[in-house]
Amino acid sequence: MLCRLVRAEEYKSKKEEIFAGNMSYPATHKLAVEQLNFADEKGSVYGFVENRSQNVKLENLGASPADDSIDGVMIVFCAVDERSMKLKVVGWYENATVFRELQMPKKGSIRGDWEYYFQASTIDAHLVPATERDLEVPRKTRRIDQGFIGQRNIFYPSGNPNYERFLENFDLVRRGALPNGTGETDQAAFQEGQLASREASYFARNAGLVKAAKRHHGTTCQGCGFNFADFYGDIGRDYIEVHHKRPIAAGEVRVSTVDDVDVLCANCHRIVHRREIPLTLKELKALIASQRARRKRA
């Protein structure tokens, strides 16, 4: 279940500054009920999404028409980023309960009279740090596009071909946030525990490791020498993909440093993964040199 919210840093205070995008009421009043979506109340979180005061269609989540709620739902929250104006994932609930109708908080709740649709355990509520909200949510680019999240703030992406890659990328981000997942140490070593994805390697990498790798290796492809900024200008500045020299097995947790990774352009990154055992940087360079020599002879 995909839910669009206003953007906030923490979603834990009624006084927190928000960015509402094109949501007229929150923009006018500088207030949105979802501002408390990640506020801990005795081990639980209570979530809201603006739904025009309508009931949630639980049937889209597998419930029967007679059900008042359904358990075990994954709720992905997204919001428009103020700088890029793109829709980005800001957090999620796992194993959440979704109610068909708005629920009133219990007496003494920090929510006051702010109603909610969702409830989850605090340990199942994951907020992406504001500086690491990189996963973009697909939206329509033309008015005639169909099958994308639109004006309504609730969307069901499962089984939608427009969201297959997004859901794969989200699963990588999600697994990185699980216990024994990624984390930064004082020795600038970084843990990784996700299965690498050819198409979404950035999201499979610890964000700290990606930044450190760029500082250490630069942003020019170590395989072919391609530099995105040189070719595309400012839009390509600081862009490069990070590749782990030794493949990560599913469920594996390891400590990694910048010496364990290479920086590659998207094309080289795809090519090294064309084999079950990825090409080494030495093998990649030899392949490129061989092809360049062949073209000169032709």
C-alpha positions as CSV (number, residue, x, y, z in Angstrom):
1,M,0.0,0.0,0.0
2,L,1.5,3.3,-1.1
3,C,0.5,6.5,0.8
4,R,1.4,10.1,-0.1
5,L,2.0,12.4,2.9
6,V,3.3,15.9,3.3
7,R,7.1,16.1,3.8
8,A,8.5,16.4,7.3
9,E,11.9,15.6,8.9
10,E,10.7,13.4,11.8
11,Y,6.9,13.1,11.7
12,K,6.8,13.2,15.5
13,S,5.5,16.7,16.4
14,K,2.5,18.8,15.6
15,K,4.8,21.8,15.5
16,E,7.2,20.4,13.0
17,E,7.7,22.3,9.8
18,I,6.2,20.6,6.7
19,F,6.3,20.9,3.0
20,A,2.8,20.2,1.5
21,G,3.5,20.4,-2.2
22,N,0.2,20.7,-4.0
23,M,-1.9,19.7,-0.9
24,S,-3.9,22.8,-0.4
25,Y,-5.2,22.5,3.1
26,P,-1.8,21.6,4.7
27,A,-0.1,24.3,2.7
28,T,-2.6,26.9,3.9
29,H,-2.7,25.9,7.5
30,K,0.9,24.6,7.9
31,L,-0.6,21.5,9.6
32,A,-1.2,17.9,8.6
33,V,-2.5,15.0,10.6
34,E,0.3,12.7,9.2
35,Q,2.8,14.8,11.2
36,L,2.6,12.2,14.0
37,N,2.9,9.1,11.8
38,F,6.2,8.1,13.5
39,A,5.5,9.3,17.0
40,D,6.0,6.5,19.5
41,E,3.0,6.0,21.8
42,K,3.8,3.2,24.3
43,G,5.4,1.0,21.7
44,S,3.0,1.8,18.9
45,V,2.7,4.2,16.0
46,Y,-0.6,5.5,14.6
47,G,-0.6,6.6,11.0
48,F,-2.8,8.8,8.8
49,V,-3.1,9.6,5.1
50,E,-5.5,12.2,3.7
51,N,-8.3,10.2,2.0
52,R,-11.0,12.8,1.7
53,S,-12.6,11.3,4.8
54,Q,-13.5,8.2,2.8
55,N,-13.1,4.6,3.9
56,V,-10.1,2.6,2.9
57,K,-10.9,-0.1,0.4
58,L,-9.6,-3.1,2.3
59,E,-10.7,-5.4,-0.5
60,N,-7.7,-4.1,-2.4
61,L,-5.5,-5.6,0.4
62,G,-7.3,-9.0,0.4
63,A,-9.9,-8.3,3.0
64,S,-13.6,-9.3,2.7
65,P,-16.3,-6.6,2.4
66,A,-17.4,-7.5,6.0
67,D,-14.0,-6.8,7.5
68,D,-13.4,-3.7,9.6
69,S,-9.6,-4.1,9.4
70,I,-6.8,-6.2,8.0
71,D,-3.4,-7.1,9.6
72,G,0.0,-7.7,8.2
73,V,0.0,-4.9,5.6
74,M,3.2,-3.2,4.3
75,I,2.5,0.6,4.1
76,V,5.1,2.7,2.1
77,F,4.9,6.4,2.8
78,C,6.1,8.9,0.2
79,A,6.2,12.7,0.0
80,V,7.2,15.3,-2.5
81,D,10.8,16.5,-2.0
82,E,10.9,20.3,-1.7
83,R,14.2,20.7,-3.7
84,S,13.7,18.2,-6.6
85,M,9.8,18.2,-6.5
86,K,10.0,14.4,-7.0
87,L,8.0,11.9,-5.0
88,K,10.4,10.1,-2.7
89,V,9.9,7.3,-0.1
90,V,10.1,8.7,3.4
91,G,9.4,5.6,5.5
92,W,7.2,2.6,5.9
93,Y,5.3,0.3,8.4
94,E,5.7,-3.4,8.3
95,N,3.0,-5.8,9.6
96,A,0.6,-2.9,10.0
97,T,-3.2,-3.0,10.8
98,V,-5.2,-1.0,8.4
99,F,-8.7,0.1,9.4
100,R,-11.5,0.7,7.0
101,E,-12.8,3.7,8.9
102,L,-11.0,6.5,10.7
103,Q,-10.2,5.6,14.3
104,M,-10.4,7.9,17.3
105,P,-7.3,8.0,19.5
106,K,-7.6,6.8,23.1
107,K,-8.0,9.4,25.9
108,G,-4.7,11.0,26.8
109,S,-3.1,10.2,23.4
110,I,-0.6,12.8,22.1
111,R,-2.8,12.8,18.9
112,G,-5.6,14.6,20.7
113,D,-8.5,14.5,18.2
114,W,-6.3,13.5,15.3
115,E,-7.7,10.3,13.8
116,Y,-5.8,7.5,12.2
117,Y,-6.2,4.7,9.7
118,F,-3.1,2.6,10.5
119,Q,-1.5,1.1,13.6
120,A,1.9,-0.7,13.9
121,S,4.5,-1.6,16.4
122,T,7.2,1.0,16.8
123,I,9.8,-1.6,15.9
124,D,8.0,-2.1,12.6
125,A,8.0,1.6,11.8
126,H,11.0,2.7,9.7
127,L,11.7,6.4,9.0
128,V,14.2,7.1,6.3
129,P,16.6,9.9,7.4
130,A,15.8,13.1,5.6
131,T,19.3,13.2,3.9
132,E,18.9,9.6,2.6
133,R,15.5,9.8,0.9
134,D,16.7,8.8,-2.5
135,L,14.2,6.2,-3.7
136,E,11.9,7.8,-6.2
137,V,8.2,6.8,-6.6
138,P,7.0,6.5,-10.3
139,R,4.5,9.1,-11.3
140,K,2.8,9.8,-14.6
141,T,4.8,12.1,-16.9
142,R,1.9,12.7,-19.3
143,R,-1.8,13.4,-18.6
144,I,-2.8,10.4,-20.6
145,D,-0.6,8.0,-18.6
146,Q,-2.5,5.3,-16.8
147,G,-1.7,3.1,-13.8
148,F,0.2,5.5,-11.7
149,I,-0.4,7.2,-8.3
150,G,-2.5,10.2,-9.1
151,Q,-4.4,12.9,-7.2
152,R,-5.6,10.4,-4.6
153,N,-3.1,9.7,-1.8
154,I,-3.7,6.0,-1.5
155,F,-2.4,3.6,-4.2
156,Y,-1.9,-0.1,-4.5
157,P,1.3,-0.8,-6.5
158,S,1.5,-4.6,-6.1
159,G,1.1,-6.4,-9.5
160,N,1.3,-3.1,-11.4
161,P,4.0,-3.4,-14.1
162,N,4.7,0.3,-13.7
163,Y,5.9,-0.4,-10.2
164,E,7.8,-3.7,-10.5
165,R,11.2,-2.0,-10.5
166,F,10.2,0.4,-7.8
167,L,9.1,-2.5,-5.5
168,E,12.4,-4.3,-6.2
169,N,14.3,-1.2,-5.2
170,F,12.2,-0.7,-2.2
171,D,12.8,-4.2,-1.0
172,L,16.5,-3.6,-1.1
173,V,16.1,-0.4,0.9
174,R,13.9,-2.2,3.4
175,R,16.3,-5.1,3.9
176,G,19.1,-2.7,4.5
177,A,17.1,-1.3,7.5
178,L,16.5,-4.6,9.1
179,P,18.4,-5.7,12.2
180,N,22.0,-6.7,11.3
181,G,21.6,-4.6,8.2
182,T,23.8,-1.7,7.2
183,G,25.5,0.6,9.6
184,E,28.5,2.9,9.9
185,T,31.4,2.5,12.3
186,D,34.0,4.8,13.7
187,Q,36.6,3.2,11.6
188,A,34.7,4.1,8.4
189,A,33.8,0.5,7.8
190,F,30.3,-0.2,6.5
191,Q,28.1,-3.2,6.9
192,E,26.1,-4.5,4.0
193,G,23.6,-7.4,4.1
194,Q,21.6,-7.0,1.0
195,L,21.6,-9.0,-2.2
196,A,23.0,-6.7,-4.9
197,S,20.8,-5.8,-7.7
198,R,22.1,-5.0,-11.2
199,E,19.5,-2.3,-11.8
200,A,19.4,-0.7,-8.3
201,S,22.9,-1.1,-6.9
202,Y,22.8,2.3,-5.3
203,F,19.9,1.3,-3.1
204,A,21.6,-1.9,-2.1
205,R,24.6,0.0,-0.8
206,N,25.0,1.6,2.5
207,A,24.7,5.3,1.9
208,G,27.8,6.1,3.9
209,L,29.9,3.6,1.9
210,V,28.7,5.2,-1.4
211,K,29.8,8.6,-0.2
212,A,33.1,7.4,1.1
213,A,33.8,5.4,-2.1
214,K,33.2,8.6,-4.2
215,R,35.5,10.6,-2.0
216,H,38.2,7.9,-2.2
217,H,37.9,6.7,-5.9
218,G,36.4,9.8,-7.4
219,T,33.4,9.8,-9.9
220,T,35.2,8.7,-13.0
221,C,34.5,5.1,-14.1
222,Q,37.5,3.0,-13.1
223,G,36.7,0.7,-16.0
224,C,36.3,2.9,-19.1
225,G,37.1,6.4,-17.8
226,F,33.6,7.8,-18.5
227,N,32.7,10.8,-16.4
228,F,29.0,11.8,-16.2
229,A,29.6,15.4,-15.4
230,D,32.0,15.8,-18.3
231,F,29.4,14.3,-20.7
232,Y,26.1,15.6,-19.3
233,G,27.2,18.7,-17.4
234,D,25.9,19.7,-14.0
235,I,23.1,17.1,-13.9
236,G,25.8,14.4,-14.0
237,R,27.9,15.9,-11.3
238,D,28.9,13.5,-8.5
239,Y,27.1,10.6,-10.1
240,I,28.7,7.2,-10.3
241,E,27.6,3.6,-9.3
242,V,29.4,1.6,-6.6
243,H,30.2,-2.0,-7.3
244,H,31.2,-4.6,-4.7
245,K,34.2,-6.6,-5.8
246,R,33.0,-9.8,-4.1
247,P,29.3,-10.6,-4.6
248,I,27.1,-10.5,-1.5
249,A,25.2,-13.6,-0.8
250,A,21.6,-13.4,0.3
251,G,21.4,-12.9,4.1
252,E,25.1,-12.2,4.4
253,V,26.3,-9.5,6.7
254,R,29.8,-8.2,6.3
255,V,32.0,-5.2,7.0
256,S,33.1,-3.3,3.9
257,T,35.5,-0.4,3.3
258,V,36.3,1.6,0.2
259,D,39.0,-0.9,-0.6
260,D,36.2,-3.5,-1.2
261,V,34.4,-1.6,-3.9
262,D,35.0,0.0,-7.3
263,V,33.2,2.9,-8.9
264,L,31.8,2.2,-12.3
265,C,29.6,3.8,-14.9
266,A,26.2,2.2,-15.4
267,N,27.3,0.4,-18.6
268,C,30.4,-1.1,-17.1
269,H,28.4,-2.0,-13.9
270,R,25.9,-4.0,-16.0
271,I,28.7,-5.7,-18.0
272,V,30.6,-6.9,-14.9
273,H,27.4,-8.6,-13.8
274,R,26.8,-10.3,-17.1
275,R,28.6,-13.3,-15.6
276,E,27.5,-15.4,-12.6
277,I,30.9,-14.5,-11.0
278,P,31.3,-10.8,-11.8
279,L,34.3,-9.6,-13.9
280,T,37.1,-8.1,-11.9
281,L,38.2,-4.6,-12.6
282,K,41.4,-6.0,-14.2
283,E,39.3,-8.3,-16.5
284,L,37.0,-5.4,-17.3
285,K,39.9,-3.1,-18.3
286,A,41.4,-5.9,-20.4
287,L,38.1,-6.4,-22.2
288,I,37.8,-2.7,-23.0
289,A,41.4,-2.4,-24.1
290,S,41.0,-5.4,-26.4
291,Q,37.8,-4.0,-28.0
292,R,39.5,-0.6,-28.5
293,A,42.5,-2.2,-30.1
294,R,40.2,-4.3,-32.4
295,R,38.4,-1.2,-33.5
296,K,41.6,0.6,-34.4
297,R,42.7,-2.4,-36.5
298,A,39.4,-2.5,-38.3
